[in-house]
Amino acid sequence: MKALLCNAFGPIENLSIEEVAAPVAGPGQVVVDIKAAALNFPDALIVQGLYQVKPALPFSPGAEFAGVIKAVGEGVHHLMLGDRVIALVPHGGLAEHCVVDARAIIPLPADMDYATGAALLLTYCTSLHALQDVAKLAQGETLLVLGAAGGVGIAAIEIGKLMGARVIAAASSEAKLALCREHGADETINYASEDLRERLDALTGKRGVDVVYDAVGGAYSEPALRATAWGGRLLVVGFATGDIPRIPLNLALLKERAILGVYWGDWAKRNPALQQAQLLQLLSWFRSRQIMPPVTEQVPLHDAVDALQRMASRQVRGKIVVLPEA
Ligand SMILES: NC(=O)c1ccc[n+]([C@@H]2O[C@H](COP(=O)([O-])OP(=O)(O)OC[C@H]3O[C@@H](n4cnc5c(N)ncnc54)[C@H](OP(=O)(O)O)[C@@H]3O)[C@@H](O)[C@H]2O)c1
């Protein structure tokens, strides 16, 4: 089968498409014929050796996909050949097939296409956990989303609106902000051309926002934290800028603000029952079309390197999905 391969940690451009042995389903496993795999920022980090997890080499990046069950291992009775499924894996999704623990397989809803299914889990689960469990976002509060046109950002906008918040989306271009508005943002800030703090003061009448969803870090985190109200919460979701900011702790003291870490993958492992409930919540929201993963591009496997490079260099809106069979 064809797979995008990382033979050594390093620049994304070093990844190559190679012919590798097709995986075999061991006991308790299934092999999925991948129809669509979504790109996520951690895929770009993992191949460069910059992610908290470093897989054994060589490996294929790619953490979420949708497809069809192609083989079923011994002891798996609840899945059948041909079942349409979605899966989240540590890596291995940017390939024609992937072997998956059968317990990690989720049925693909009948009314969901492969590209949408591939782009749902990681970002929406992260943002639901961040806003509901960590920030405890309340109805009527104001939510600021940084990097709002990215994968977790759009999910945060949609879920923030569903939780009854006023949502301010910040991103670096008008095209990105237009996508944020399409997905429900009430107000937008172009933080490449406008002063983030001044605009937030103006939009909130100097009261400040209640929650900041920060997946970008760098020079944006501190002004965003300074623009929070009494009791404001800053969610530390990621550092897409590559720069981990050092925040003066007096900012926490002054308005009893909280700086809260979010690590959805680890939380989900520690709380499988809560994670299952959140998954059902997301599927229910999808059924009523209250959430819609922002798949903006679908590309063949041989364009995956270019797509990953564009994602890592800020040139993508929403999510790119790779189609291994195209
Ligand atoms: N904590 C968790 O559990 C968890 C789970 C999933 C993802 N994450 C993290 O969340 C972050 C976002 O992931 P994602 O998949 O949503 O990524 P994404 O779709 O690529 O979005 C990231 C956004 O960050 C902004 N950005 C600002 N400076 C950037 C730079 N120098 N390079 C690239 N992007 C830059 C971009 O928006 P503008 O151009 O508008 O600024 C971009 O849209 C990543 O750091 C990822 O590791 C964390």
The ligand as a MOL file (V3000), in Angstrom:
LIG
                    3D

  0  0  0     0  0            999 V3000
M  V30 BEGIN CTAB
M  V30 COUNTS 48 52 0 0 0
M  V30 BEGIN ATOM
M  V30 1 N -4.2920 20.7880 23.8780 0
M  V30 2 C -4.8900 19.9000 23.1220 0
M  V30 3 O -5.5040 18.9440 23.6090 0
M  V30 4 C -4.8090 20.0860 21.6360 0
M  V30 5 C -5.5620 19.2820 20.7600 0
M  V30 6 C -5.4870 19.5510 19.3880 0
M  V30 7 C -4.6620 20.5640 18.9100 0
M  V30 8 N -3.9100 21.2670 19.8050 0 CHG=1
M  V30 9 C -3.0180 22.3490 19.3630 0
M  V30 10 O -3.8090 23.4160 18.9010 0
M  V30 11 C -3.0500 24.1830 17.9510 0
M  V30 12 C -3.9040 24.4030 16.7180 0
M  V30 13 O -4.1710 23.1450 16.0740 0
M  V30 14 P -5.0550 23.0990 14.7450 0
M  V30 15 O -5.0400 21.6870 14.2770 0
M  V30 16 O -6.3290 23.7960 14.9500 0 CHG=-1
M  V30 17 O -4.1220 23.9830 13.7740 0
M  V30 18 P -4.5050 24.8800 12.4990 0
M  V30 19 O -5.7690 24.3990 11.9020 0
M  V30 20 O -3.2830 24.9380 11.6630 0
M  V30 21 O -4.7730 26.3230 13.1500 0
M  V30 22 C -3.7810 26.9990 13.8220 0
M  V30 23 C -3.9910 28.4860 13.6700 0
M  V30 24 O -2.9330 29.1240 14.3800 0
M  V30 25 C -2.6850 30.3820 13.8020 0
M  V30 26 N -1.2460 30.7080 13.7810 0
M  V30 27 C -0.7010 31.7990 14.3250 0
M  V30 28 N 0.6160 31.8280 14.1100 0
M  V30 29 C 0.9220 30.7260 13.4130 0
M  V30 30 C 2.1340 30.2280 12.8830 0
M  V30 31 N 3.3020 30.8590 13.0530 0
M  V30 32 N 2.0980 29.0710 12.1990 0
M  V30 33 C 0.9400 28.4120 12.0350 0
M  V30 34 N -0.2620 28.8430 12.5200 0
M  V30 35 C -0.2640 30.0120 13.1980 0
M  V30 36 C -3.2420 30.3480 12.3870 0
M  V30 37 O -4.2490 31.3490 12.3190 0
M  V30 38 P -3.9200 32.8810 11.9690 0
M  V30 39 O -3.1070 32.9090 10.7130 0
M  V30 40 O -5.2690 33.4360 11.8040 0
M  V30 41 O -3.1680 33.4280 13.1520 0
M  V30 42 C -3.8900 28.9700 12.2370 0
M  V30 43 O -5.1590 29.0400 11.6320 0
M  V30 44 C -1.7720 23.4070 17.6950 0
M  V30 45 O -0.7200 23.9570 18.4580 0
M  V30 46 C -2.1040 22.0080 18.2010 0
M  V30 47 O -0.9570 21.2920 18.6030 0
M  V30 48 C -3.9860 21.0610 21.1390 0
M  V30 END ATOM
M  V30 BEGIN BOND
M  V30 1 1 1 2
M  V30 2 2 2 3
M  V30 3 1 2 4
M  V30 4 1 4 5
M  V30 5 2 4 48
M  V30 6 2 5 6
M  V30 7 1 6 7
M  V30 8 2 7 8
M  V30 9 1 8 9
M  V30 10 1 8 48
M  V30 11 1 9 10
M  V30 12 1 9 46
M  V30 13 1 10 11
M  V30 14 1 11 12
M  V30 15 1 11 44
M  V30 16 1 12 13
M  V30 17 1 13 14
M  V30 18 2 14 15
M  V30 19 1 14 16
M  V30 20 1 14 17
M  V30 21 1 17 18
M  V30 22 2 18 19
M  V30 23 1 18 20
M  V30 24 1 18 21
M  V30 25 1 21 22
M  V30 26 1 22 23
M  V30 27 1 23 24
M  V30 28 1 23 42
M  V30 29 1 24 25
M  V30 30 1 25 26
M  V30 31 1 25 36
M  V30 32 1 26 27
M  V30 33 1 26 35
M  V30 34 2 27 28
M  V30 35 1 28 29
M  V30 36 1 29 30
M  V30 37 2 29 35
M  V30 38 1 30 31
M  V30 39 2 30 32
M  V30 40 1 32 33
M  V30 41 2 33 34
M  V30 42 1 34 35
M  V30 43 1 36 37
M  V30 44 1 36 42
M  V30 45 1 37 38
M  V30 46 2 38 39
M  V30 47 1 38 40
M  V30 48 1 38 41
M  V30 49 1 42 43
M  V30 50 1 44 45
M  V30 51 1 44 46
M  V30 52 1 46 47
M  V30 END BOND
M  V30 END CTAB
M  END
